[in-house]
Amino acid sequence: MARIVEPNTTPVERVDVDPVTLDLVENGLRNARYEMDEVLFRTALSPGIREQHDEFPLIADPSGKMVVGQFGLSIPDFLAGFAGDIGEGDVLLTSDPYACGAAISHANDWLVVMPVFFDGRVVGWASMFGHMSDVGGKTPSSMPTDAKTIYEEGVVIPPFKLYAAGELNEDALRIILNQVRVPDWNRADLNGLVAACRTAARRVTEMCARFGVDTYLSALDALLQRNYDAMKTLLHVVFEEGRTLSFTDYICDDGVGYGPYELKLSLTRTGDKVHLDFSGSSPQAIGPVNYYLNENLARMFFGIYMITVADPQILWNDGFYPLVDVTIPDGSYWKPKHPAALNARNHGIGRVFDLFGGLLGQTNPALLNAAGFSSSPHFMYSGNYSGGDRKGEWFQLYSIGFGGIPGRPLGDGPDGHSLWPSFVNT
């Protein structure tokens, strides 16, 4: 478990925040979250991040609760898997889903987490992960459809300090980049992730200086509470007390000849809370279609779906999490045991939204939609140029596309991906 080193231990005083100040803080955080995206898009080299926007930012409160972000990830689970002290100037990196409680879900995702310090204390966290186009392994682009273990899928980075007190661990980075096919892409994308998190940290410290730490942190509490209150009302409106809804979807094949895999989700509301239960789903796959689903991500997916289709003006954050209990059986498709392969977990991400649509549409047709995100097609090509000035030079060609859910604009998938394919070579 991580130990946070804070020179300033003076307790923070919680204060009432007036509506105007709260609105300023909320929109400052929203803008900082979008600025994180722009910093990364303008510095990344890989098409997956620069064009297809396969990246996900987050700004959290001191406990790790997301206040603004996209898609979600679990900073508390990451910190639980990190052994050591964390201080000002540290930047942490991992790509190992099994070491961070599935804060990320396959080795292509490189996750950067950094504390935000102001006046000697942690006032929040900035985090971002992005899908690296190649992380080594047995096939270009590192998504082998016949993989049976994560070791076949590329370099797996344990949680460590990429920067310690502001100093880059150059040796560790050199070892990591030596495992990948397009190290220039990975280096640029990783630098962009770090720069985006540092940008968020600057914006947060600016607000702490402008409003005061007590007011800023109290505003975060108010934004989380507002989300909690809104979701509590929404759950009472949409779900009947005590009634259990269930829906089952299937994945036909896991890439190595086994299947179909049954994916089941049930929901029951009891009082103010709902229970999401993935019991009854198939055991983990032998092939790479497993989706290691973090419980907090399951909550976030549920909240994204509910807010998008019912009240899209609600700010997405972690405030409603206490209202949603989640059961995911160990050893199942949704929580495979190490070292199960994970690279093709995109099918699982899509099935989560399809399950919500099929489940919630049983009582409210407005919440039902076609299974537009039930697969996430990735097309990778590589080889050598046969002629011209680049004859013999190796290339990688990459195409990816996603679907959408109700309420999202054209060109935006349910987790923020662009709908449009991108083709880029080296």
Residue pairs with C-beta under 8 A, 6 or more apart in sequence:
1 79
1 80
1 82
1 83
2 79
2 80
2 82
2 83
2 84
2 85
2 86
3 84
3 85
3 86
4 85
4 86
4 87
4 115
4 122
5 85
5 86
5 87
5 88
6 117
6 120
6 121
6 122
7 120
7 121
8 119
8 120
8 121
9 121
10 121
12 121
12 213
12 214
12 217
13 214
14 214
14 217
14 218
14 221
15 214
15 215
15 218
16 218
17 25
17 215
17 218
17 219
17 222
21 211
21 215
21 219
22 219
22 222
22 223
24 211
25 207
25 211
25 216
25 219
25 220
25 223
26 219
26 223
26 315
28 203
28 207
29 59
29 67
29 68
29 203
29 204
29 207
29 223
30 68
30 315
31 203
32 59
32 68
32 199
32 200
32 203
32 204
33 57
33 58
33 59
33 68
33 69
33 70
33 200
35 196
35 199
35 200
35 203
36 57
36 59
36 126
36 128
36 196
36 197
36 199
36 200
37 53
37 55
37 57
37 196
39 192
39 195
39 196
39 199
40 49
40 55
40 57
40 128
40 130
40 189
40 192
40 193
40 195
40 196
41 49
41 50
41 53
41 192
42 192
43 188
43 191
43 192
43 195
44 50
44 55
44 130
44 185
44 188
44 189
44 192
45 184
45 185
45 188
45 189
46 132
46 133
46 182
46 185
46 186
46 188
46 189
46 398
46 424
47 133
47 398
47 422
47 423
47 424
48 54
48 130
48 131
48 132
48 133
48 398
48 400
48 422
49 55
49 130
49 131
49 189
49 192
51 418
51 422
51 424
52 400
52 417
52 418
52 420
52 421
52 422
53 416
53 417
53 418
54 130
54 131
54 400
54 417
55 128
55 129
55 130
55 131
55 193
56 69
56 70
56 71
56 72
56 73
56 128
56 129
56 130
56 415
56 416
57 69
57 70
57 126
57 127
57 128
57 196
57 200
58 66
58 68
58 69
58 70
58 72
58 73
58 75
58 125
58 126
58 127
58 128
59 66
59 67
59 68
59 69
59 124
59 125
59 126
59 127
59 200
59 204
60 66
60 67
60 69
60 75
60 124
60 125
60 126
60 127
60 318
61 67
61 124
61 125
61 217
61 220
61 221
61 224
62 121
62 122
62 123
62 124
62 125
62 217
63 76
64 74
64 75
64 76
64 79
64 125
65 224
65 317
65 318
65 319
65 321
66 72
66 73
66 75
66 300
66 316
66 317
66 318
67 124
67 220
67 223
67 224
67 317
67 318
68 315
68 316
68 317
69 316
69 317
70 316
70 415
70 416
71 300
71 304
71 415
71 416
72 296
72 297
72 300
72 301
72 304
72 316
72 318
73 103
73 104
73 111
73 127
73 129
73 294
73 297
74 100
74 101
74 102
74 103
74 294
74 296
74 297
75 103
75 113
75 125
75 127
76 296
77 100
77 101
77 102
77 103
77 294
77 296
78 92
78 94
78 100
78 101
78 103
78 111
78 113
78 127
78 159
79 86
79 113
80 101
81 94
81 99
81 100
81 101
81 159
82 92
82 100
82 159
84 161
86 92
86 115
87 115
87 165
88 115
88 117
88 120
88 165
89 163
89 164
89 165
89 166
89 167
90 114
90 115
90 161
90 163
90 164
90 165
91 112
91 113
91 114
91 161
91 162
91 163
91 194
91 197
92 112
92 113
92 114
92 159
92 160
92 161
92 162
93 110
93 111
93 112
93 113
93 157
93 159
93 160
93 161
93 162
93 190
94 100
94 103
94 104
94 110
94 111
94 157
94 158
94 159
94 160
95 104
95 107
95 108
95 109
95 110
95 111
95 132
95 135
95 155
95 156
95 157
96 107
96 156
96 157
96 158
96 159
97 103
97 104
97 105
97 106
97 107
97 109
97 150
97 292
97 342
98 150
98 292
98 338
98 339
99 158
99 159
100 111
100 159
101 294
102 292
102 293
102 294
102 297
102 335
103 111
103 294
104 111
104 129
105 291
105 292
105 293
105 294
105 297
105 342
105 345
105 348
105 349
106 153
106 292
106 342
106 343
106 345
107 135
107 137
107 142
107 150
107 153
107 154
107 155
107 156
107 157
107 342
107 343
108 131
108 132
108 133
108 135
108 142
108 143
108 153
108 154
108 343
109 129
109 130
109 131
109 132
110 129
110 130
110 132
110 135
110 157
110 186
110 189
110 190
110 193
111 127
111 128
111 129
112 127
112 128
112 129
112 162
112 190
112 193
112 194
112 197
113 125
113 126
113 127
113 197
114 125
114 126
114 127
114 194
114 197
114 198
114 201
115 122
115 124
115 125
116 122
116 123
116 124
116 125
116 126
116 200
116 201
116 204
116 205
117 123
117 205
118 204
118 205
118 208
118 209
118 213
119 208
119 213
121 213
123 204
123 205
123 208
123 213
123 216
123 217
124 204
124 220
126 196
126 197
126 198
126 200
126 201
126 204
127 197
128 193
128 196
128 197
129 193
130 189
130 192
130 193
132 142
132 180
132 185
132 186
132 189
133 141
133 182
133 185
133 396
133 398
134 140
134 141
134 142
134 154
134 180
134 181
134 182
134 185
134 186
134 396
135 142
135 153
135 154
135 155
135 179
135 180
135 186
136 142
136 154
136 155
136 179
136 180
136 181
137 144
137 147
137 152
137 153
137 154
137 155
138 144
138 147
138 152
138 153
139 380
140 181
140 380
140 382
140 396
141 378
141 380
141 382
141 396
141 398
142 153
142 154
142 343
143 153
143 288
143 343
143 344
143 378
143 380
144 152
144 153
144 288
144 343
145 255
145 256
145 287
145 288
145 344
146 255
146 256
146 287
146 288
147 153
147 255
147 287
147 288
147 341
147 343
148 256
148 286
148 287
148 288
148 341
149 339
149 340
149 341
150 156
150 338
150 339
150 340
150 341
150 342
151 339
152 341
153 288
153 341
153 342
153 343
154 179
154 180
155 176
155 179
155 180
157 176
160 169
160 172
161 169
162 168
162 169
162 172
162 173
162 190
162 194
163 169
163 194
173 187
173 190
176 186
177 183
177 186
177 187
180 186
181 396
182 396
182 426
185 426
204 216
207 216
208 216
211 219
223 315
223 317
223 319
224 317
224 318
224 319
225 319
226 315
226 319
227 314
227 315
227 316
227 317
227 318
227 319
227 320
228 319
228 320
228 322
228 323
230 311
230 314
230 320
231 303
231 306
231 307
231 314
231 319
231 320
231 323
232 272
232 320
232 323
234 306
234 307
234 310
234 311
235 269
235 272
235 273
235 274
235 306
235 323
236 269
236 272
237 310
238 306
238 310
238 360
238 363
238 364
238 367
239 245
239 267
239 269
239 274
239 363
240 269
240 363
241 269
241 270
241 271
242 268
242 269
242 270
243 268
243 269
244 266
244 267
244 268
245 266
245 267
245 268
245 359
245 360
245 362
245 363
246 264
246 265
246 266
246 267
246 359
247 264
247 265
247 355
247 358
247 359
247 362
248 262
248 263
248 264
248 265
248 280
249 263
249 351
249 354
249 355
249 358
249 371
249 374
250 260
250 261
250 262
250 263
251 259
251 260
251 261
251 263
251 285
251 289
251 333
251 347
251 348
251 351
252 259
252 260
253 259
253 260
253 287
254 261
254 285
254 286
254 287
254 288
254 289
255 287
255 288
255 289
255 344
256 286
256 287
257 287
258 285
258 286
258 287
259 285
261 281
261 282
261 285
261 289
261 333
262 280
262 281
262 282
263 278
263 281
263 282
263 333
263 334
263 348
263 351
263 355
264 278
264 279
264 280
264 281
265 276
265 277
265 278
265 281
265 352
265 355
265 356
265 359
266 275
266 276
266 277
266 279
266 280
266 359
267 274
267 275
267 276
267 277
267 359
267 360
268 274
268 275
268 277
269 275
272 323
273 322
273 323
273 324
273 325
274 302
274 323
274 324
274 325
275 324
275 325
275 326
275 327
276 298
276 299
276 302
276 324
276 325
276 326
276 327
277 326
277 327
278 293
278 298
278 326
278 327
278 328
278 329
278 332
278 334
279 327
279 329
281 329
281 332
281 333
281 334
282 332
282 333
283 331
283 332
283 333
284 290
284 331
284 332
284 333
284 335
284 336
284 337
284 340
285 333
285 336
285 340
285 341
287 341
287 344
288 341
288 342
288 343
288 344
288 345
289 333
289 344
289 345
289 347
289 348
290 333
290 336
290 340
290 341
290 342
290 345
290 348
291 333
291 334
291 342
291 345
291 347
291 348
291 349
291 351
291 352
292 334
292 335
292 336
292 340
292 342
292 345
293 328
293 334
293 335
293 348
293 352
295 326
295 328
296 318
296 321
298 324
298 326
298 328
298 352
299 318
299 320
299 321
299 324
299 326
300 316
300 318
301 352
301 353
301 356
302 324
302 356
303 316
303 320
303 324
304 316
304 414
304 415
305 353
305 356
305 357
305 360
305 405
305 414
307 314
307 316
308 405
308 406
308 407
308 408
308 414
309 360
309 366
309 367
309 405
309 406
309 407
310 367
312 407
328 334
328 335
329 335
330 337
331 337
333 348
334 348
336 342
346 375
346 376
346 378
347 374
347 375
347 376
349 373
349 376
349 415
350 371
350 373
350 374
350 375
350 376
350 403
351 374
353 373
353 405
353 414
354 371
354 373
354 374
357 367
357 368
357 369
357 370
357 371
357 405
358 368
358 371
360 367
360 368
361 367
361 368
361 369
362 368
369 405
369 406
372 403
372 404
372 405
373 402
373 403
373 404
373 405
373 413
373 414
374 403
376 400
376 401
376 402
376 403
377 399
377 400
377 401
378 398
378 399
378 400
379 398
379 399
379 400
379 421
380 396
380 397
380 398
380 399
381 396
381 397
381 398
382 394
382 395
382 396
382 397
383 394
383 395
384 391
384 392
384 393
384 394
384 395
385 391
385 392
385 393
385 395
393 426
394 426
395 425
395 426
396 425
396 426
397 423
397 424
397 425
398 422
398 423
398 424
399 421
399 422
399 423
400 417
400 421
400 422
401 419
401 420
401 421
402 413
402 414
402 415
402 417
402 418
402 419
403 413
403 414
403 419
404 410
404 412
404 413
404 414
404 419
405 414
408 414
410 419
411 418
411 419
411 420
412 418
412 419
413 419
